[in-house]
Amino acid sequence: MTVTASAYATDALPRTTVDTAVIGGGAAGLNGALTLARSRRSVVVIDSGTPRNAPAEAMHGFIVLDGTPPGELLAQGREQVRHYGGRVVFGEVASAEPAAPDGGGDPRFTLTLADGRTLTARRVLVSTGLRDVLPDVPGLAEHWGHSVVHCPYCHGWEVRDEPIGVLATGPASVHQALLFRQLTDDLVYFTRGNELDEDTRARFAARAVRIVDTPVLEVVKGEDGGIAGVRLTDGTFAARRILAVATRMQARTEGLDGLKLPMEDLPDNMGRRFSSGTAGTTEVPGVWVAGNATDPTAKVGASAAAGALAGAHINAHLATADTDAALAAARGGTTVPA
């Protein structure tokens, strides 16, 4: 699922080479940009305006900011980046690829936006986030982020004590069910053709989790616009107010093929992510990745922290490159621009 947030005022795209281009304007990207801008690095955030949590009314589990609407957090983040001289450009990256390095071998990258504008950067931070892929159950997608949830830590408190149904999508759904059982005494597990061994069935029975093996036909909307329940293939109606689904999480890769970033599958066929090392480093020199694009389990706070760490690592990398260039210039009797 991808939901576009409201467009916002955009900065001009600089014509000169910038220290860092950040692809993605969520918590990871903005915090990475903030860290770089506060270190007096020229930084541009390219943001398509499609954050993963756009459907949610509020974000939770982030101390002090618990209950803050996602859009409000991002709007404040953009202004804080701008306060320190960073730029935030509303646009979509159509391609990103390495360019010829400078005379001293310092990396360069060219980003081309969907409208044809281009940007050259010394380093790139990929913070595109991920896309949640829901199971193909009629009527499910329209309730995503409201009556259909996936994370007990993000929205569990808000659905406590409700009749909750877990629509199984794979092995991860078993763990998900046990977590949601902490939030309600009325939990039904719809297997949807996913096998449950006897030990798991016994564990569910011990926690009073009811199991329904009959396939789910559709999600039924209630008169209030929320979920009334699910209809099974045998015609039975199972009343539920909330449905929990373990989505398949796919890192957003649009426009990034030219960077040739390594990727890897998540366990239990739960999706695909960018591979990364310490502080978001990748196998591609000059490119870092942070947030949900590489750590699908990261909530807003963890994504923001990862962005800050990557930003600090990029700044240190640039500082070394700047010093190397200055030393080479001093030995060669030339000057290096400040």
C-alpha positions as CSV (number, residue, x, y, z in Angstrom):
1,M,0.0,0.0,0.0
2,T,1.2,3.5,-0.9
3,V,-0.6,6.6,0.2
4,T,0.5,10.0,-1.0
5,A,0.6,12.7,1.7
6,S,-0.2,16.4,0.9
7,A,2.3,18.2,-1.3
8,Y,4.2,21.0,0.5
9,A,6.4,24.0,-0.4
10,T,9.5,22.8,-2.2
11,D,13.0,24.3,-2.3
12,A,14.9,25.0,-5.5
13,L,17.2,22.2,-6.6
14,P,20.8,23.5,-6.5
15,R,22.9,23.6,-9.7
16,T,26.2,23.0,-7.9
17,T,27.4,19.6,-6.5
18,V,26.2,19.1,-3.0
19,D,27.8,17.0,-0.2
20,T,24.9,14.6,0.2
21,A,21.7,13.8,-1.6
22,V,19.1,12.1,0.7
23,I,16.5,10.0,-1.2
24,G,13.4,9.8,1.0
25,G,12.0,12.4,3.4
26,G,10.8,10.2,6.3
27,A,12.2,10.1,9.8
28,A,15.4,8.4,8.7
29,G,16.1,10.7,5.8
30,L,15.2,13.9,7.6
31,N,17.2,13.1,10.7
32,G,20.2,12.1,8.5
33,A,19.9,15.4,6.7
34,L,19.6,17.3,10.0
35,T,22.8,15.8,11.3
36,L,24.6,16.7,8.1
37,A,23.2,20.2,7.9
38,R,24.2,20.9,11.5
39,S,27.7,19.9,10.4
40,R,27.6,22.6,7.7
41,R,27.3,20.1,4.9
42,S,25.3,21.0,1.9
43,V,22.4,18.5,1.8
44,V,19.3,18.0,-0.3
45,V,16.4,15.8,0.6
46,I,14.4,14.4,-2.4
47,D,11.0,13.4,-1.1
48,S,8.1,11.9,-3.1
49,G,5.6,12.5,-0.3
50,T,4.6,8.9,0.2
51,P,5.5,7.9,3.7
52,R,4.7,4.4,4.9
53,N,2.7,5.7,7.9
54,A,0.6,8.2,5.9
55,P,-2.7,6.3,6.6
56,A,-2.2,6.4,10.4
57,E,-3.8,9.1,12.5
58,A,-0.9,9.2,14.9
59,M,2.4,7.5,15.6
60,H,3.0,5.8,19.0
61,G,5.8,4.3,21.1
62,F,8.1,7.3,20.6
63,I,8.7,9.1,23.9
64,V,7.6,12.7,24.0
65,L,6.2,12.5,20.5
66,D,3.7,9.7,21.2
67,G,0.4,10.5,19.6
68,T,1.8,13.0,17.1
69,P,0.3,12.8,13.6
70,P,2.9,11.6,11.1
71,G,2.4,14.5,8.9
72,E,3.1,17.0,11.7
73,L,6.3,15.2,12.6
74,L,7.5,15.4,9.0
75,A,6.5,19.0,8.5
76,Q,8.5,20.0,11.6
77,G,11.4,17.9,10.4
78,R,11.5,19.6,7.1
79,E,11.6,23.0,8.7
80,Q,14.3,22.0,11.0
81,V,16.5,20.8,8.2
82,R,15.9,24.0,6.4
83,H,16.8,26.0,9.5
84,Y,20.3,24.7,9.2
85,G,20.6,25.4,5.5
86,G,19.5,22.0,4.1
87,R,17.0,21.9,1.3
88,V,13.9,19.7,0.9
89,V,12.7,19.1,-2.6
90,F,9.3,17.6,-3.3
91,G,9.9,15.2,-6.2
92,E,10.5,11.7,-7.3
93,V,13.8,10.2,-8.2
94,A,13.6,8.6,-11.7
95,S,17.3,7.4,-11.7
96,A,20.3,7.5,-9.5
97,E,23.7,6.3,-10.6
98,P,27.4,6.9,-10.1
99,A,29.1,9.6,-12.2
100,A,32.7,10.3,-13.0
101,P,34.6,11.1,-9.7
102,D,36.4,14.4,-9.3
103,G,40.1,14.7,-10.1
104,G,41.1,13.3,-6.7
105,G,38.9,10.3,-7.0
106,D,36.1,11.5,-4.7
107,P,32.8,9.8,-5.7
108,R,30.1,11.6,-7.6
109,F,26.5,10.6,-8.2
110,T,23.9,12.0,-10.6
111,L,20.2,11.9,-9.6
112,T,17.5,12.6,-12.2
113,L,14.0,13.5,-11.1
114,A,10.9,12.5,-12.9
115,D,10.5,16.0,-14.2
116,G,13.9,15.9,-15.8
117,R,15.8,18.0,-13.3
118,T,19.2,16.7,-12.2
119,L,21.3,16.9,-9.0
120,T,25.0,15.9,-8.5
121,A,26.1,14.8,-5.1
122,R,29.3,13.5,-3.5
123,R,27.4,11.0,-1.3
124,V,24.0,9.4,-1.2
125,L,21.8,8.4,1.7
126,V,18.9,6.1,0.6
127,S,16.0,6.3,3.1
128,T,13.1,5.4,0.8
129,G,11.4,3.2,3.4
130,L,9.3,0.2,2.4
131,R,5.9,-0.7,0.9
132,D,3.5,-3.0,2.8
133,V,2.0,-5.7,0.5
134,L,-1.3,-6.9,1.9
135,P,-2.8,-10.3,1.2
136,D,-5.3,-10.3,-1.7
137,V,-8.5,-10.4,0.4
138,P,-11.4,-8.4,-1.0
139,G,-12.3,-5.4,1.2
140,L,-9.1,-5.5,3.2
141,A,-7.0,-2.7,1.7
142,E,-9.5,0.1,2.2
143,H,-9.2,-0.3,6.0
144,W,-5.4,-0.3,6.1
145,G,-4.0,1.9,8.8
146,H,-7.3,2.1,10.6
147,S,-9.2,-1.1,11.3
148,V,-6.5,-3.2,9.6
149,V,-3.2,-3.0,11.6
150,H,0.0,-4.9,11.7
151,C,2.1,-3.7,14.6
152,P,1.0,-4.2,18.2
153,Y,3.5,-1.6,19.4
154,C,2.3,1.1,16.9
155,H,-1.4,0.7,17.3
156,G,-2.0,-2.0,19.8
157,W,-3.2,0.2,22.7
158,E,-5.7,1.9,20.4
159,V,-7.4,-1.5,19.6
160,R,-7.2,-3.0,23.1
161,D,-10.2,-5.0,24.2
162,E,-11.7,-5.1,20.7
163,P,-12.6,-8.3,19.0
164,I,-9.5,-8.9,16.9
165,G,-8.9,-11.3,14.1
166,V,-5.4,-12.3,12.8
167,L,-5.3,-13.1,9.1
168,A,-2.4,-15.5,8.7
169,T,0.1,-14.8,6.0
170,G,2.9,-17.1,7.1
171,P,4.9,-18.2,10.2
172,A,5.3,-14.6,11.5
173,S,1.5,-14.5,12.0
174,V,1.8,-17.0,14.9
175,H,4.1,-14.6,16.8
176,Q,1.9,-11.7,15.9
177,A,-1.2,-13.5,17.3
178,L,0.5,-14.0,20.7
179,L,1.4,-10.3,20.8
180,F,-2.1,-9.2,20.1
181,R,-3.5,-11.7,22.6
182,Q,-1.8,-9.5,25.2
183,L,-4.2,-6.7,24.1
184,T,-7.5,-8.5,24.0
185,D,-9.3,-11.6,25.4
186,D,-11.2,-12.0,22.2
187,L,-8.8,-13.1,19.5
188,V,-9.5,-15.3,16.4
189,Y,-6.8,-16.7,14.2
190,F,-7.8,-17.3,10.6
191,T,-5.3,-19.8,9.2
192,R,-6.0,-19.0,5.5
193,G,-4.4,-22.2,4.4
194,N,-1.3,-21.8,6.5
195,E,-0.4,-25.0,8.4
196,L,-0.4,-25.0,12.2
197,D,1.3,-27.8,14.0
198,E,-0.2,-29.5,17.0
199,D,2.2,-27.7,19.4
200,T,1.1,-24.3,18.1
201,R,-2.6,-25.2,18.3
202,A,-2.1,-26.3,21.9
203,R,-0.3,-23.0,22.7
204,F,-3.2,-21.1,21.1
205,A,-5.7,-23.1,23.1
206,A,-3.9,-22.4,26.3
207,R,-4.2,-18.7,25.6
208,A,-7.9,-19.0,24.5
209,V,-7.1,-18.0,20.9
210,R,-9.7,-19.5,18.7
211,I,-8.6,-21.0,15.4
212,V,-10.7,-20.9,12.2
213,D,-9.4,-23.1,9.3
214,T,-12.2,-22.2,6.9
215,P,-10.8,-19.9,4.2
216,V,-11.7,-16.2,4.3
217,L,-13.8,-14.9,1.4
218,E,-14.0,-11.2,2.1
219,V,-13.9,-8.4,4.7
220,V,-17.3,-7.0,5.4
221,K,-17.7,-3.3,6.1
222,G,-19.8,-2.1,8.9
223,E,-22.4,0.7,8.9
224,D,-20.0,3.0,10.6
225,G,-17.4,2.6,7.8
226,G,-15.2,0.3,9.8
227,I,-14.9,-3.4,9.8
228,A,-17.9,-5.5,10.8
229,G,-16.2,-8.8,10.4
230,V,-15.1,-11.4,7.7
231,R,-17.2,-13.8,5.6
232,L,-15.9,-17.3,5.2
233,T,-16.2,-19.4,2.1
234,D,-18.9,-21.6,3.7
235,G,-21.0,-18.5,4.1
236,T,-20.3,-18.1,7.8
237,F,-19.9,-14.5,9.1
238,A,-17.3,-14.0,11.9
239,A,-17.8,-10.6,13.6
240,R,-14.5,-8.7,14.1
241,R,-13.8,-5.1,14.6
242,I,-10.0,-5.2,14.0
243,L,-7.9,-7.3,11.7
244,A,-4.2,-7.8,12.2
245,V,-2.1,-8.7,9.2
246,A,1.6,-9.4,8.9
247,T,2.4,-7.7,5.6
248,R,5.1,-8.6,3.1
249,M,7.5,-5.7,3.4
250,Q,9.3,-4.6,0.2
251,A,12.0,-1.9,0.3
252,R,11.2,0.8,-2.1
253,T,13.7,0.6,-5.0
254,E,12.1,2.8,-7.7
255,G,14.7,4.8,-9.6
256,L,17.6,3.2,-7.7
257,D,18.7,0.4,-10.1
258,G,21.7,2.4,-11.3
259,L,23.2,2.3,-7.8
260,K,23.4,-1.5,-7.9
261,L,22.8,-1.8,-4.2
262,P,22.8,-5.4,-2.8
263,M,19.5,-6.7,-1.5
264,E,18.5,-9.7,0.5
265,D,15.3,-11.6,1.3
266,L,13.7,-11.4,4.7
267,P,13.0,-14.7,6.6
268,D,9.8,-16.6,6.0
269,N,9.1,-14.9,2.7
270,M,8.3,-11.7,4.5
271,G,9.8,-9.4,1.9
272,R,13.0,-7.9,0.7
273,R,15.4,-5.2,2.0
274,F,18.6,-3.4,1.2
275,S,21.7,-5.0,2.7
276,S,23.7,-2.7,5.0
277,G,26.5,-2.8,7.5
278,T,27.6,-0.5,10.4
279,A,25.9,2.9,10.3
280,G,24.1,2.0,7.1
281,T,27.2,1.5,5.0
282,T,26.7,-0.5,1.8
283,E,29.0,-2.3,-0.7
284,V,28.7,0.7,-3.0
285,P,31.3,3.3,-2.1
286,G,29.6,6.6,-1.2
287,V,26.1,5.2,-0.6
288,W,24.5,4.6,2.7
289,V,21.0,3.3,3.6
290,A,18.9,3.9,6.7
291,G,15.4,3.3,8.1
292,N,12.8,0.8,7.0
293,A,14.5,0.2,3.6
294,T,17.1,-1.8,5.4
295,D,15.5,-2.5,8.8
296,P,11.8,-3.3,8.2
297,T,11.2,-3.7,12.0
298,A,12.3,-0.1,12.8
299,K,9.6,2.2,14.1
300,V,9.8,6.0,13.8
301,G,12.3,6.4,16.6
302,A,14.6,3.7,15.5
303,S,14.5,5.0,11.9
304,A,15.3,8.5,13.0
305,A,18.2,7.2,15.1
306,A,19.5,5.2,12.1
307,G,19.4,8.3,10.0
308,A,21.3,10.3,12.5
309,L,24.0,7.6,12.7
310,A,24.3,7.4,8.9
311,G,24.5,11.1,8.7
312,A,27.3,11.3,11.2
313,H,29.1,8.5,9.4
314,I,28.8,10.3,6.0
315,N,30.1,13.5,7.5
316,A,33.1,11.7,8.9
317,H,33.7,10.1,5.5
318,L,33.5,13.5,3.8
319,A,35.8,15.1,6.4
320,T,38.5,12.5,5.6
321,A,38.0,13.1,1.9
322,D,38.3,16.8,2.3
323,T,41.5,16.5,4.3
324,D,43.0,14.1,1.8
325,A,42.2,16.7,-1.0
326,A,43.6,19.5,1.0
327,L,46.8,17.6,1.7
328,A,47.2,16.7,-1.9
329,A,46.7,20.3,-2.9
330,A,49.2,21.6,-0.4
331,R,51.8,19.2,-1.6
332,G,51.0,20.1,-5.2
333,G,51.1,23.9,-4.5
334,T,47.4,24.3,-5.5
335,T,44.4,25.4,-3.4
336,V,41.2,23.5,-2.6
337,P,37.8,25.3,-2.4
338,A,36.6,25.6,1.2
